[in-house]
Amino acid sequence: MSLGGSASEIRQWIAQHLDPLDDSVAGAGLLRSDFDLNPANAPSGEVALTPAAVLVGLVERPQGLSVLLTRRADTLRRHTGQVAFPGGRMDPGETPWKTALREAQEEIGLDPALVSLAGLSTPYRTGTGYHVTPVVGFIPPAFDLTINADEVADVFETPFGFLMDPANHEEHHRETPAGDVRRFYAMTWENQFIWGATAGMLRALYDRLFGAAVA
């Protein structure tokens, strides 16, 4: 299916391709990671990962779906200025969807009651030691935000169709301070450079929705 159907058809189709909101499946099954494009850099053996969750907020605009994204504050110690989904580490006893909604409210003031949760996308392991569950939810076009300037510098939307077009999935590489070469996905929308784990999770969502082979 393309993204050209009615709003209700697209919503139903996306939800059918996601895992249900169920503790027994959250974070289970297929795992994508920063190491998909860098298998030689993957740590050997078992590594304790910190559970986290993000909200993949799909805003239902009249012209089509868009994805709600943030640019992290320049004052943060880690991932300064990077584009990210609202989200963060899970508190003890929280489900991924509760974490995603709580963090979105704390970071950008998004009212959790406005979000219609659709399901879970493919879990993602970051190179910094997080096991992230992407929680997909639909957001009506009329909403107010209050940005927490301590965490977020900006909020913007990017067309979902653009992000789900593989022609826009660039592969970049950078040299790390240790001299290793790190490859990663990136999507460039206007003046926003979406890369790293955020781009990796979007690529994984594309693979899930459209059945592309895992890179």
ZAMARGU-4260 file (C-alpha; in steps of 0.2 Angstrom, whole numbers, plus 5000, padded with zeros to 4 digits):
<rodrens>
0) 5000/5000/5000 | 5006/5018/4997 | 5003/5032/5008 | 4990/5039/4997 | 4974/5031/5004
5) 4962/5039/5016 | 4967/5044/5034 | 4958/5030/5042 | 4965/5017/5029 | 4983/5023/5032
10) 4981/5023/5051 | 4974/5005/5050 | 4987/4999/5038 | 5002/5006/5049 | 4994/4999/5065
15) 4993/4982/5056 | 5012/4982/5053 | 5017/4986/5071 | 5018/4975/5087 | 5004/4977/5099
20) 5005/4987/5115 | 5009/4971/5126 | 5022/4969/5139 | 5026/4951/5133 | 5031/4958/5116
25) 5039/4975/5120 | 5057/4974/5115 | 5056/4956/5109 | 5060/4948/5093 | 5070/4957/5079
30) 5083/4970/5085 | 5090/4984/5075 | 5105/4994/5080 | 5119/5006/5076 | 5130/4991/5072
35) 5119/4985/5057 | 5130/4995/5046 | 5146/4993/5057 | 5146/4974/5062 | 5165/4975/5066
40) 5162/4988/5079 | 5149/4977/5089 | 5154/4973/5106 | 5157/4954/5109 | 5147/4945/5123
45) 5132/4951/5132 | 5131/4969/5136 | 5119/4976/5149 | 5108/4989/5140 | 5097/5003/5148
50) 5079/5002/5143 | 5072/5017/5134 | 5057/5022/5123 | 5053/5036/5111 | 5037/5043/5103
55) 5036/5042/5084 | 5022/5054/5083 | 5013/5054/5067 | 5004/5071/5065 | 4988/5069/5054
60) 4989/5085/5043 | 4977/5087/5029 | 4991/5086/5016 | 4997/5069/5024 | 5006/5062/5039
65) 5021/5071/5046 | 5033/5065/5060 | 5036/5076/5075 | 5054/5078/5079 | 5065/5088/5091
70) 5082/5096/5090 | 5091/5092/5107 | 5097/5107/5117 | 5115/5113/5114 | 5118/5113/5133
75) 5116/5094/5135 | 5131/5084/5138 | 5127/5070/5126 | 5120/5070/5108 | 5121/5089/5108
80) 5110/5097/5095 | 5105/5081/5087 | 5088/5078/5079 | 5079/5065/5090 | 5061/5058/5094
85) 5054/5064/5111 | 5059/5050/5123 | 5071/5044/5136 | 5075/5030/5148 | 5062/5020/5156
90) 5058/5022/5175 | 5056/5006/5185 | 5039/4998/5182 | 5035/5008/5166 | 5029/5001/5150
95) 5038/5009/5134 | 5022/5018/5129 | 5020/5026/5146 | 5038/5031/5145 | 5036/5038/5127
100) 5021/5049/5132 | 5029/5055/5149 | 5045/5060/5140 | 5035/5069/5126 | 5025/5079/5139
105) 5041/5083/5149 | 5051/5088/5134 | 5039/5097/5122 | 5023/5098/5132 | 5013/5086/5122
110) 4997/5081/5130 | 4997/5062/5131 | 4978/5062/5129 | 4980/5068/5111 | 4990/5053/5106
115) 4981/5038/5099 | 4994/5024/5101 | 4995/5012/5087 | 5009/5000/5092 | 5027/4997/5093
120) 5040/4997/5080 | 5057/4987/5079 | 5067/4989/5095 | 5084/4998/5092 | 5101/4996/5101
125) 5112/5012/5102 | 5130/5012/5102 | 5129/5021/5119 | 5121/5007/5127 | 5102/5010/5126
130) 5088/4997/5121 | 5075/5009/5113 | 5057/5004/5110 | 5049/5016/5097 | 5031/5019/5101
135) 5020/5024/5086 | 5005/5036/5089 | 4994/5047/5079 | 4992/5065/5084 | 4978/5077/5078
140) 4984/5093/5069 | 4978/5104/5082 | 4989/5104/5097 | 4999/5116/5108 | 5017/5113/5114
145) 5028/5120/5128 | 5046/5117/5125 | 5057/5112/5139 | 5072/5123/5134 | 5084/5113/5146
150) 5082/5098/5134 | 5075/5104/5118 | 5081/5118/5106 | 5067/5116/5093 | 5052/5106/5087
155) 5048/5103/5069 | 5039/5091/5057 | 5045/5081/5042 | 5033/5073/5030 | 5031/5055/5033
160) 5031/5051/5015 | 5049/5059/5013 | 5055/5049/5027 | 5048/5033/5021 | 5055/5035/5003
165) 5071/5024/5002 | 5078/5037/4989 | 5080/5049/5004 | 5090/5036/5015 | 5107/5042/5013
170) 5122/5032/5020 | 5136/5043/5028 | 5152/5039/5037 | 5162/5048/5050 | 5179/5044/5058
175) 5178/5042/5077 | 5191/5049/5089 | 5198/5031/5090 | 5201/5031/5072 | 5187/5019/5067
180) 5175/5023/5053 | 5156/5023/5058 | 5143/5021/5044 | 5125/5027/5048 | 5109/5032/5039
185) 5104/5050/5037 | 5089/5059/5030 | 5091/5078/5025 | 5075/5088/5026 | 5077/5106/5022
190) 5090/5112/5035 | 5088/5097/5047 | 5100/5083/5046 | 5092/5067/5053 | 5105/5054/5057
195) 5111/5041/5069 | 5099/5031/5079 | 5084/5042/5074 | 5087/5039/5056 | 5091/5020/5060
200) 5074/5019/5068 | 5065/5027/5054 | 5074/5015/5042 | 5068/5000/5053 | 5050/5007/5052
205) 5052/5008/5033 | 5058/4990/5032 | 5043/4985/5043 | 5030/4994/5034 | 5036/4991/5016
210) 5044/4974/5018 | 5062/4979/5013 | 5076/4968/5016 | 5086/4971/5032 | 5102/4980/5028
</rodrens>
